[in-house]
Amino acid sequence: MPRRLPSKGFIKYDKIFRIGQRSSSMQKHGRVALVTGAGSGIGASIAIALAREELAVACADLDLEAAEQTAKTILSAGGAAAAFQVDISDDQAVAGLPAVVAGTLGAVDVLVNNAGIGGESPTSSVSIDDVRSVLRINLEGSVAVTLAFLSHLKESASGRILNIASIQGFRGARDSLAYGASKGALVNLTRGLACDLADDGILVNALAPGFVDTPMARLPDGATEYETDWFQSIYVENARIPLRRPADPDEIAQAALFFCSPQNTYVTGQVLAVDGGMTATF
């Protein structure tokens, strides 16, 4: 079942935690990235990878302690970062976030829409509320954050948006109606935004990870799905994933760097599968 979020009004901007302070030279010359869902997994790895490329990183997450930990990791390595608590399904909270981020780190040049939830359930038993919960976060939340930061990105000399979709955005899977629909919508959102924002110099792309070793891959008993007999049989022994293993979150982050960089000047509207070759098989 999808993870339930706190009720509206959960975010209190006067209580948002911030750590790290950019130097005056970085405020004037540096680039700033916002990563949603930066507290763990793919989001944390992308945030840290961007910081290594000398971006100041706003680490946003519903779990404030997790966002703080990612920011502290960046700071301990000499980077610039700040942690922000936000529920991306809360429109009011999202609308207020750009001013808070700008006041702490500066205007955002790179937006990574990573925050999302799973939600496996057979179609015969899934409820419309379950579907709406997943779409509200995975799709609508990403749209809300994008619209909130558009003015920042339009003013940037190298505005970039990277959406974290999934191979389920263009391939079906059992018991994944809501999740697959949300990621499929995110894939086409990427293409539509790329067309709409090209005149503003904003490049929009997406990554579509396959199996990744993240907390979302944990089963109810605490084990990972990669440890199950079915995974080993289908994806490893029979090479359904040609590389015969799940991805590490850092491998997804490495794929993200080019799309977010000023060196990318002509790639937009693309969705890159980072899946160990899974979508190359049949």
Residue pairs with C-beta under 8 A, 6 or more apart in sequence:
1 119
1 121
1 130
2 117
2 118
2 119
2 130
2 133
2 134
2 137
2 178
3 117
3 118
4 133
5 62
5 87
5 89
5 133
5 137
6 62
6 87
8 90
8 92
9 90
9 92
10 87
10 90
10 93
11 85
11 86
11 87
11 90
11 92
11 93
11 96
13 93
13 96
13 100
15 85
16 84
16 85
16 100
17 64
17 67
17 68
17 83
17 84
17 85
18 82
18 83
18 84
18 104
19 68
19 71
19 72
19 75
19 81
19 82
19 83
20 56
20 71
20 74
20 75
20 80
20 81
20 82
20 104
20 105
21 80
21 104
22 30
22 56
22 80
22 104
22 105
22 106
23 80
26 56
26 80
26 106
27 105
27 106
30 54
30 55
30 56
30 80
30 106
31 54
31 55
31 56
31 109
31 110
31 156
31 158
31 262
32 55
32 56
32 57
32 58
32 101
32 105
32 106
32 107
32 108
32 109
32 110
33 47
33 50
33 55
33 56
33 57
33 58
33 108
33 109
33 110
33 111
33 112
33 260
34 57
34 58
34 60
34 101
34 108
34 110
34 111
34 112
34 145
34 149
35 43
35 46
35 47
35 50
35 57
35 58
35 59
35 60
35 112
35 114
36 43
36 60
36 61
36 86
36 88
36 112
36 113
36 114
36 115
36 141
36 142
36 145
37 43
37 60
37 61
37 114
37 115
37 116
37 164
38 44
38 46
38 47
38 57
38 59
38 60
38 61
38 67
38 70
38 114
39 59
39 61
39 62
39 63
39 65
39 66
39 67
39 69
39 70
40 61
40 63
40 66
40 70
40 214
40 215
41 212
41 214
41 215
41 216
41 249
42 114
42 164
42 209
42 212
42 214
42 249
42 252
42 253
43 61
43 70
43 112
43 114
43 115
43 164
44 59
44 66
44 70
44 73
44 249
45 249
45 250
45 252
45 253
46 112
46 114
46 252
46 253
46 256
47 57
47 59
47 70
47 74
47 81
47 112
48 57
48 70
48 73
48 74
48 77
48 253
49 250
49 253
49 254
49 256
49 257
50 57
50 110
50 112
50 256
50 257
50 260
51 57
51 74
51 77
51 79
51 80
51 81
52 77
52 79
53 257
53 261
54 79
55 109
55 110
55 260
56 79
56 80
56 81
56 82
56 105
56 106
57 71
57 74
57 79
57 80
57 81
57 82
57 105
58 81
58 82
58 84
58 101
58 104
58 105
58 108
59 67
59 68
59 70
59 71
59 74
59 81
59 82
59 83
59 84
60 67
60 83
60 84
60 85
60 86
60 88
60 97
60 115
61 67
61 70
61 83
61 84
61 85
61 86
61 115
62 85
62 86
62 87
62 88
62 115
63 85
64 83
64 85
67 83
67 84
67 85
68 83
70 81
70 83
71 81
71 82
71 83
72 81
74 80
74 81
75 81
80 105
82 101
82 104
82 105
84 97
84 100
84 101
86 93
86 94
86 97
87 93
88 94
88 115
88 137
88 141
88 142
88 144
88 145
89 136
89 137
89 140
89 141
91 144
94 141
94 144
94 145
94 148
95 144
95 148
97 145
97 148
97 149
98 108
98 148
98 149
98 151
98 152
101 108
102 108
102 152
107 152
107 155
107 156
108 149
108 152
108 153
108 156
109 152
109 153
109 156
109 157
109 158
109 159
109 160
110 158
110 159
110 160
110 161
110 162
110 260
111 145
111 146
111 149
111 153
111 160
111 161
111 162
112 161
112 162
112 164
112 256
112 260
113 141
113 142
113 145
113 146
113 161
113 162
113 163
113 164
113 186
114 164
115 137
115 141
115 142
116 137
116 138
116 141
116 142
116 164
116 182
117 133
117 134
117 137
117 138
118 134
118 179
118 216
119 130
119 133
119 134
119 176
119 178
119 179
120 175
120 176
120 179
121 130
121 175
121 177
121 178
122 174
122 175
123 175
123 177
126 177
126 178
130 178
131 177
131 178
131 181
133 178
134 178
134 179
134 181
134 182
135 178
135 181
135 182
135 185
137 182
138 179
138 182
138 183
138 186
139 182
139 185
139 186
139 189
142 163
142 186
142 189
143 189
146 161
146 193
150 197
152 159
153 159
153 160
153 161
153 197
153 200
153 202
154 200
154 201
154 202
156 201
156 202
157 201
157 262
158 201
158 261
158 262
159 197
159 200
159 201
159 202
159 203
160 202
160 203
160 204
160 205
160 259
160 260
160 261
160 264
161 190
161 193
161 197
161 202
161 203
161 204
161 205
162 204
162 205
162 206
162 207
162 256
162 259
162 260
163 186
163 189
163 190
163 204
163 205
163 206
163 207
164 206
164 207
164 209
164 252
165 183
165 186
165 187
165 190
165 206
165 207
165 208
165 271
166 179
166 180
166 183
166 208
166 209
166 210
167 208
167 209
167 210
167 273
167 275
167 278
167 279
168 176
168 179
168 180
168 183
168 184
169 180
169 183
169 184
169 185
169 186
169 187
169 208
169 271
170 184
170 187
170 208
170 271
170 279
171 279
172 180
173 180
183 208
186 206
187 206
187 208
187 271
190 204
190 205
190 206
190 269
190 270
190 271
191 269
191 271
193 202
193 204
194 203
194 204
194 205
194 268
194 269
194 270
195 269
197 204
198 268
203 259
203 264
203 265
203 267
203 268
204 268
204 269
205 259
205 267
205 268
205 269
205 270
205 271
205 272
206 270
206 271
206 272
207 252
207 255
207 256
207 259
207 271
207 272
207 274
208 271
208 272
208 273
208 274
208 275
209 247
209 252
209 273
209 274
209 275
210 241
210 246
210 247
210 273
210 274
210 275
210 276
210 278
210 279
211 217
211 225
211 226
211 231
211 235
211 241
211 246
211 247
211 275
211 276
211 278
212 246
212 247
212 248
212 249
212 252
213 224
213 226
213 246
213 247
213 248
213 249
214 249
217 224
217 225
217 226
217 246
218 224
219 225
219 228
225 231
226 232
226 245
226 246
234 240
235 241
235 244
235 278
236 244
236 245
239 281
240 278
240 281
241 275
241 276
241 277
241 278
242 276
242 277
242 278
242 280
242 281
243 276
243 277
244 276
245 276
246 276
247 274
247 275
247 276
251 274
252 274
255 272
255 274
258 264
258 267
259 267
259 272
273 279
